[in-house]
């Protein structure tokens, strides 16, 4: 929706459409309990998917995602999807804003990447991958 070179699509104009698209992609790839990694604007797809279909995921890794405040706190509190919340300590925008809602998820942990901004996985790839791999190992 205005990012990248993809043409506009009515299919993803609504939250329901974005959830359906992500659901279809995971089905067509035959992914049975994937871990969904969601940086920034992809949160507009991943957060609604988590809230609607979180049981389909083995884990969720939001990286300062967009769209977290659009959903009531109670919806987050009900989810049991293991979550690794990631953001850079220099991200004054989406990182702390997303954390306010995401920390309501009962099964979460937080990885703050020191000296990194919004694209923390680019600025601190070793720290990001270390946190991600530890989370994946913990999921079994």
C-alpha positions as CSV (number, residue, x, y, z in Angstrom):
1,X,0.0,0.0,0.0
2,X,2.3,2.7,-1.3
3,X,5.5,1.0,-0.5
4,X,7.8,-0.8,-2.9
5,X,7.0,-1.3,-6.6
6,X,3.9,-3.4,-6.3
7,X,0.8,-2.0,-8.0
8,X,-2.1,-1.1,-5.8
9,X,-4.4,-4.1,-5.1
10,X,-8.0,-4.1,-3.8
11,X,-7.3,-7.5,-2.3
12,X,-5.1,-6.0,0.4
13,X,-7.1,-2.8,0.9
14,X,-8.7,-4.2,4.0
15,X,-7.4,-6.0,7.1
16,X,-9.5,-9.1,6.2
17,X,-8.0,-9.1,2.7
18,X,-4.5,-8.9,4.1
19,X,-5.1,-11.8,6.5
20,X,-6.6,-13.9,3.6
21,X,-3.6,-13.2,1.4
22,X,-1.1,-14.2,4.1
23,X,-3.2,-17.2,4.9
24,X,-3.2,-18.2,1.2
25,X,0.6,-17.7,0.8
26,X,1.3,-19.9,3.9
27,X,-1.1,-22.6,2.6
28,X,0.3,-22.6,-1.0
29,X,3.9,-22.9,0.4
30,X,2.6,-25.8,2.6
31,X,4.1,-24.2,5.7
32,X,2.6,-25.9,8.7
33,X,3.5,-23.8,11.9
34,X,5.9,-21.3,10.5
35,X,7.6,-18.5,12.5
36,X,6.5,-15.2,11.0
37,X,9.1,-12.5,11.0
38,X,7.6,-9.0,10.4
39,X,9.6,-5.8,10.1
40,X,8.0,-2.4,10.0
41,X,5.2,-2.0,7.4
42,X,4.7,-5.7,7.1
43,X,3.0,-5.4,10.5
44,X,-0.1,-4.3,8.6
45,X,-0.3,-7.9,7.3
46,X,1.3,-9.8,10.2
47,X,-0.4,-8.3,13.2
48,X,-3.9,-8.9,12.0
49,X,-2.8,-12.4,10.9
50,X,-1.4,-13.0,14.4
51,X,-4.6,-11.8,16.0
52,X,-6.9,-13.9,13.7
53,X,-4.7,-17.0,13.1
54,X,-2.0,-17.0,15.8
55,X,-2.6,-20.7,16.5
56,X,-1.2,-21.4,13.0
57,X,2.2,-20.0,13.9
58,X,4.9,-21.6,15.9
59,X,6.3,-18.2,16.7
60,X,6.1,-14.5,15.8
61,X,9.0,-12.0,15.5
62,X,7.7,-8.5,15.1
63,X,10.5,-5.9,14.4
64,X,9.0,-2.5,15.2
65,X,5.9,-3.4,13.2
66,X,3.3,-0.9,12.1
67,X,-0.4,-1.3,13.0
68,X,-0.2,-2.6,16.5
69,X,-2.3,0.2,18.1
70,X,-5.2,-0.4,15.9
71,X,-6.3,-3.5,17.9
72,X,-7.7,-3.6,21.4
73,X,-5.4,-4.7,24.2
74,X,-7.7,-7.6,25.1
75,X,-7.0,-9.3,21.7
76,X,-3.3,-9.3,22.5
77,X,-3.8,-10.7,26.0
78,X,-5.6,-13.8,24.7
79,X,-2.9,-15.0,22.4
80,X,-0.5,-17.8,23.2
81,X,1.9,-17.5,20.3
82,X,5.5,-17.4,21.5
83,X,6.8,-13.9,20.4
84,X,10.2,-12.3,20.2
85,X,9.7,-8.5,20.1
86,X,12.7,-6.8,18.4
87,X,13.6,-3.1,18.0
88,X,16.6,-0.8,18.0
89,X,17.1,1.5,21.0
90,X,17.5,4.4,18.6
91,X,14.1,3.9,17.1
92,X,12.1,6.6,18.7
93,X,8.9,5.9,16.6
94,X,7.6,2.5,15.8
95,X,9.8,0.5,18.2
96,X,8.5,1.9,21.5
97,X,5.0,2.4,20.1
98,X,4.6,-1.2,19.0
99,X,6.1,-2.4,22.3
100,X,3.3,-0.9,24.3
101,X,0.8,-3.3,22.7
102,X,3.0,-6.3,22.0
103,X,4.2,-6.6,25.6
104,X,0.6,-7.6,26.4
105,X,1.2,-10.9,24.6
106,X,1.5,-13.4,27.4
107,X,4.4,-15.4,25.9
108,X,6.8,-12.7,24.8
109,X,10.4,-11.7,25.3
110,X,12.0,-8.5,24.1
111,X,15.4,-8.0,22.3
112,X,16.6,-4.4,22.2
113,X,19.4,-4.0,19.7
114,X,21.8,-1.3,21.1
115,X,23.0,1.4,18.8
116,X,20.5,0.5,16.1
117,X,17.6,2.5,14.7
118,X,14.4,1.4,12.9
119,X,16.1,-1.0,10.5
120,X,17.9,-2.7,13.5
121,X,18.3,-6.0,11.6
122,X,20.4,-4.2,9.0
123,X,22.4,-2.1,11.4
124,X,23.1,-4.9,13.9
125,X,22.8,-8.1,11.9
126,X,24.9,-10.2,14.2
127,X,22.9,-9.2,17.3
128,X,19.6,-9.6,15.4
129,X,20.5,-13.1,14.1
130,X,21.8,-14.1,17.5
131,X,18.5,-13.2,19.2
132,X,16.5,-14.8,16.4
133,X,18.4,-18.1,16.5
134,X,18.2,-18.3,20.3
135,X,14.4,-17.7,20.0
136,X,14.1,-20.4,17.3
137,X,16.1,-22.9,19.4
138,X,13.9,-22.2,22.4
139,X,10.8,-23.1,20.2
140,X,12.4,-26.5,19.5
